[in-house]
C-alpha cells in the first residue's frame, strides 16, 4: 500500500499528483491570469529548493527584499501573505525542522538572542490576552505574524552565520541583488514614462499598486523623474541602496574584495548611480554617514 502511494514508484499516484497539479494550475490561471500562474510556479520551485538547502532560503529572502518587496500571493486564502512572509516562514520552518529532527544539535547564540526570545514570548502572550479588546481580522493576524517572523529571522541568521565563509556568501548575494535592483531602477528611469508605468502595472496581479506610479521631484511631472525600480517609492529604494551601498563602498578599497575588482567597481557604480537618481537626500546623507562610520572604525587615526 505504501508503495502504491509513493509518486516516485507508482504510476497511479504519479498520475493523481499530476492531475491535481493541473487542476490547481487551471484554477490559478483562470482567476489570476498568466502572471499569477507563473508566480505560483516560481514560488513552488523556490519552496522545494529552500527545503533542500536553508542557504538558498536566505538567498530567496534577499532576492525578494531587493527585487519584489511588495509582492503578495495572487489569490486570497483568507490571508494575503507577501512573498517576503513566505520566504521568511520557509527559512524559519526549515531551521526549526532541522532542530526537531536532530540534523542540527546545537544553536549558536549572541548577546541579542535572549532579549529577542523574551520579546517574542511577551508579544505572543500580549497578543493572546489582548484578543478580547478588538476583532481578530486577517490584516491583524498577518501584521502580527510578520513581526514574529522578522524577529525570529534574526535568531536564525545569528545561528547560521557561524563562520566567515557563510557570512561572505550572504554578503555576496546581497551585493549582487542590490546591483540588480539598481540596474532595474536605472533602466526604468531611462525608459519612456508610459512604458515604465505599463511594466510596473503588470505587477498589480501580485499585489503592486496600479495607476500612475512614476514619481517626480515635488510630484511635478515638469521636473526630473525619480528612480523607483520595483520598490515603487524612491525613498524606499533609497533606503535599500544606502544600506547595501554601505557594504559595497568599502569593497573598493579592500585588500581582498569579495568579487573581482572589475565586478566590484560595476556593483558600486550601479548602486551609487541608482541612489543619486532617487533624489532622496535622506538616503544620500545616510550613505555618507554609513561610509564615514566604516572609515572611522577602519582608520581610527582619523578620530
Wavefront OBJ file of the C-alpha trace (Angstrom):
o trace
v 0.000 0.000 0.000
v 2.809 2.392 0.879
v 4.461 1.738 -2.478
v 1.185 2.498 -4.301
v 1.019 5.917 -2.678
v 4.625 6.765 -3.484
v 4.558 9.007 -6.599
v 8.156 8.110 -7.415
v 7.280 4.414 -7.763
v 3.558 4.188 -8.507
v 2.217 5.354 -11.911
v -1.244 5.733 -10.345
v -0.029 8.037 -7.570
v 2.065 9.997 -10.043
v -0.951 10.415 -12.322
v -3.147 11.612 -9.453
v -0.466 14.085 -8.362
v -0.100 15.437 -11.910
v -3.887 15.680 -12.245
v -4.274 17.642 -9.016
v -1.421 19.919 -10.051
v -3.077 20.534 -13.424
v -6.434 21.334 -11.785
v -4.807 23.732 -9.321
v -2.839 25.368 -12.129
v -6.007 25.757 -14.205
v -7.844 27.433 -11.331
v -4.966 29.835 -10.731
v -4.697 30.680 -14.442
v -8.463 31.188 -14.724
v -8.789 33.545 -11.781
v -5.346 35.115 -11.616
v -4.063 35.121 -15.179
v -0.708 34.018 -16.635
v 1.368 36.195 -14.294
v -0.326 34.675 -11.255
v 0.304 31.178 -12.584
v 3.959 31.977 -13.205
v 4.297 33.477 -9.721
v 2.838 30.376 -8.071
v 5.049 28.103 -10.181
v 8.165 30.036 -9.206
v 7.068 30.062 -5.556
v 6.601 26.281 -5.627
v 10.017 25.724 -7.157
v 11.560 28.088 -4.605
v 9.854 26.233 -1.741
v 11.269 22.893 -2.902
v 14.763 24.375 -3.207
v 14.579 26.014 0.237
v 13.560 22.710 1.806
v 16.743 21.168 0.417
v 19.181 23.897 1.483
v 18.486 26.629 4.018
v 21.145 28.888 2.494
v 19.076 29.063 -0.687
v 16.285 30.257 1.588
v 18.440 33.155 2.747
v 19.136 33.986 -0.895
v 15.410 33.992 -1.636
v 14.742 36.383 1.250
v 17.428 38.744 -0.037
v 16.086 38.476 -3.583
v 12.524 39.268 -2.536
v 13.604 42.219 -0.381
v 15.620 43.735 -3.224
v 13.514 42.863 -6.267
v 9.879 42.253 -5.242
v 9.452 43.756 -1.765
v 5.680 44.336 -2.065
v 4.663 41.195 -3.971
v 1.830 39.136 -2.482
v 0.114 35.901 -3.410
v -2.082 36.492 -6.478
v -5.104 34.906 -4.795
v -6.826 35.219 -1.431
v -6.538 32.378 1.086
v -8.250 34.286 3.881
v -4.939 35.994 4.480
v -2.824 37.577 1.763
v 0.785 36.838 2.711
v 3.573 38.587 0.884
v 6.379 36.783 -0.890
v 8.631 38.007 1.914
v 6.360 36.441 4.544
v 6.524 33.115 2.718
v 10.296 33.290 2.278
v 10.872 34.125 5.947
v 8.461 31.415 7.053
v 10.158 28.828 4.844
v 13.624 29.591 6.211
v 12.472 29.574 9.831
v 10.462 26.391 9.231
v 13.455 24.566 7.737
v 15.629 25.716 10.658
v 13.106 24.514 13.255
v 12.664 21.234 11.376
v 16.417 20.646 11.457
v 16.385 21.087 15.241
v 13.367 18.836 15.748
v 14.706 16.015 13.565
v 18.165 16.162 15.143
v 20.027 17.167 11.976
v 21.206 20.204 13.958
v 22.027 19.605 17.599
v 23.450 22.969 18.662
v 22.311 26.581 18.396
v 24.735 29.473 18.081
v 23.645 32.440 20.180
v 24.702 36.043 20.653
v 24.073 38.675 23.359
v 20.968 39.769 21.435
v 19.422 36.274 21.479
v 17.932 36.338 24.989
v 16.265 39.779 24.633
v 14.778 38.727 21.287
v 13.404 35.467 22.697
v 11.925 37.383 25.641
v 10.324 39.864 23.237
v 8.779 37.052 21.155
v 7.328 35.336 24.237
v 5.921 38.586 25.661
v 4.490 39.572 22.268
v 2.712 36.229 21.853
v 1.165 36.368 25.328
v 0.189 40.026 24.854
v -1.470 39.137 21.558
v -3.416 36.245 23.100
v -4.605 38.168 26.155
v -5.464 41.210 24.053
v -7.877 39.392 21.749
v -10.850 40.475 23.865
v -10.109 44.133 23.175
v -10.941 44.081 19.482
v -11.879 41.969 16.462
v -9.374 39.470 15.106
v -9.037 40.494 11.453
v -6.897 38.865 8.731
v -4.832 42.038 8.493
v -4.129 41.987 12.233
v -3.071 38.331 12.086
v -0.764 38.986 9.131
v 0.840 42.033 10.739
v 1.486 40.178 13.991
v 2.873 37.158 12.145
v 5.194 39.450 10.175
v 6.577 40.905 13.412
v 7.230 37.453 14.885
v 8.768 36.185 11.638
v 11.030 39.217 11.293
v 12.325 38.992 14.860
v 12.720 35.209 14.687
v 14.672 35.537 11.443
v 17.380 37.403 13.345
v 17.851 34.353 15.583
v 18.223 32.129 12.515
v 20.786 34.491 10.973
v 22.844 34.537 14.172
v 22.803 30.748 14.314
v 23.584 30.216 10.635
v 26.357 32.779 10.165
v 28.714 30.908 12.460
v 31.737 31.146 10.141
v 33.219 33.665 7.723
v 32.517 31.576 4.617
v 28.758 31.606 5.159
v 28.741 35.282 6.052
v 30.771 36.203 2.977
v 28.445 34.235 0.694
v 25.395 36.015 2.081
v 27.069 39.406 1.644
v 27.968 38.472 -1.933
v 24.342 37.604 -2.680
v 23.196 40.832 -1.017
v 25.570 42.930 -3.133
v 24.537 41.163 -6.348
v 20.849 41.579 -5.529
v 21.402 45.253 -4.728
v 23.245 45.750 -8.009
v 20.410 44.024 -9.890
v 17.801 46.222 -8.201
v 19.920 49.259 -9.079
v 20.226 48.193 -12.720
v 16.446 47.722 -12.958
v 15.885 51.163 -11.422
v 18.297 52.788 -13.881
v 16.691 51.038 -16.883
v 13.207 52.064 -15.746
v 14.448 55.646 -15.315
v 15.852 55.651 -18.865
v 12.743 54.140 -20.481
v 9.809 56.351 -21.525
v 7.494 57.039 -18.603
v 4.495 55.341 -20.231
v 6.444 52.141 -20.894
v 7.866 52.005 -17.369
v 4.418 52.594 -15.908
v 2.932 49.822 -18.060
v 5.625 47.380 -16.915
v 5.052 48.210 -13.249
v 1.278 47.975 -13.680
v 1.753 44.395 -14.851
v 2.788 43.652 -11.260
v -0.691 44.516 -9.953
v -1.510 40.800 -10.251
v 0.871 40.140 -7.377
v -0.245 42.965 -5.117
v 1.564 46.002 -6.515
v -0.343 49.302 -6.777
v -1.840 50.245 -10.129
v -2.453 53.527 -11.876
v 0.242 56.103 -12.474
v 3.156 55.100 -10.243
v 6.006 57.139 -11.756
v 7.395 59.641 -9.252
v 8.849 63.089 -9.848
v 10.631 65.725 -7.804
v 7.987 67.582 -5.781
v 5.413 65.354 -7.559
v 5.679 67.712 -10.538
v 5.900 65.999 -13.968
v 7.665 69.086 -15.296
v 10.632 68.297 -13.037
v 13.025 65.343 -13.137
v 11.799 61.784 -12.728
v 12.918 59.910 -9.615
v 14.180 56.338 -9.851
v 11.871 53.840 -8.153
v 12.703 50.421 -9.623
v 10.345 47.759 -8.287
v 10.290 49.471 -4.878
v 7.630 51.904 -6.225
v 8.705 54.664 -3.828
v 12.035 56.470 -4.398
v 12.645 56.842 -0.675
v 12.120 53.106 -0.133
v 14.594 52.350 -2.920
v 16.987 54.920 -1.477
v 16.792 53.323 1.968
v 17.568 49.914 0.492
v 20.509 51.205 -1.546
v 22.036 53.193 1.311
v 22.304 50.023 3.401
v 23.707 47.922 0.565
v 25.935 50.797 -0.555
v 27.437 50.992 2.930
v 28.550 47.377 2.466
v 29.607 47.792 -1.152
v 31.630 51.001 -0.786
v 34.406 49.579 1.422
v 34.906 46.758 -1.101
v 36.521 49.272 -3.461
v 39.497 49.768 -1.131
v 39.508 46.299 0.453
v 42.735 44.323 0.092
v 40.754 41.146 -0.601
v 37.358 42.113 -2.027
v 34.573 39.569 -2.276
v 34.469 39.908 -6.066
v 36.999 40.607 -8.824
v 37.907 44.290 -8.973
v 36.016 44.983 -12.214
v 32.823 43.435 -10.825
v 33.234 45.325 -7.549
v 33.517 48.623 -9.428
v 30.446 47.746 -11.511
v 28.361 46.885 -8.438
v 29.354 50.061 -6.600
v 28.753 52.217 -9.681
v 25.267 50.801 -10.257
v 24.276 51.264 -6.613
v 25.611 54.810 -6.357
v 24.094 55.930 -9.690
v 20.683 54.477 -8.812
v 20.823 56.128 -5.391
v 21.580 59.506 -6.960
v 18.673 59.086 -9.396
v 16.249 58.609 -6.492
v 16.971 62.227 -5.484
v 16.492 61.061 -1.900
v 18.554 63.439 0.196
v 17.971 61.425 3.350
v 19.311 58.274 1.698
v 22.361 60.118 0.378
v 23.115 61.526 3.833
v 22.587 58.070 5.331
v 25.040 56.525 2.880
v 27.610 59.222 3.646
v 27.148 58.590 7.373
v 27.472 54.821 6.899
v 30.652 55.105 4.858
v 32.031 57.630 7.342
v 31.351 55.249 10.226
v 33.133 52.406 8.419
v 36.081 54.699 7.670
v 36.391 55.747 11.319
v 36.262 52.133 12.507
v 38.843 51.040 9.939
v 41.132 54.061 10.215
v 40.885 55.093 13.857
v 43.709 57.570 13.489
v 41.188 59.827 11.721
v 39.463 60.437 15.071
l 1 2 3 4 5 6 7 8 9 10 11 12 13 14 15 16 17 18 19 20 21 22 23 24 25 26 27 28 29 30 31 32 33 34 35 36 37 38 39 40 41 42 43 44 45 46 47 48 49 50 51 52 53 54 55 56 57 58 59 60 61 62 63 64 65 66 67 68 69 70 71 72 73 74 75 76 77 78 79 80 81 82 83 84 85 86 87 88 89 90 91 92 93 94 95 96 97 98 99 100 101 102 103 104 105 106 107 108 109 110 111 112 113 114 115 116 117 118 119 120 121 122 123 124 125 126 127 128 129 130 131 132 133 134 135 136 137 138 139 140 141 142 143 144 145 146 147 148 149 150 151 152 153 154 155 156 157 158 159 160 161 162 163 164 165 166 167 168 169 170 171 172 173 174 175 176 177 178 179 180 181 182 183 184 185 186 187 188 189 190 191 192 193 194 195 196 197 198 199 200 201 202 203 204 205 206 207 208 209 210 211 212 213 214 215 216 217 218 219 220 221 222 223 224 225 226 227 228 229 230 231 232 233 234 235 236 237 238 239 240 241 242 243 244 245 246 247 248 249 250 251 252 253 254 255 256 257 258 259 260 261 262 263 264 265 266 267 268 269 270 271 272 273 274 275 276 277 278 279 280 281 282 283 284 285 286 287 288 289 290 291 292 293 294 295 296 297 298 299 300 301 302 303
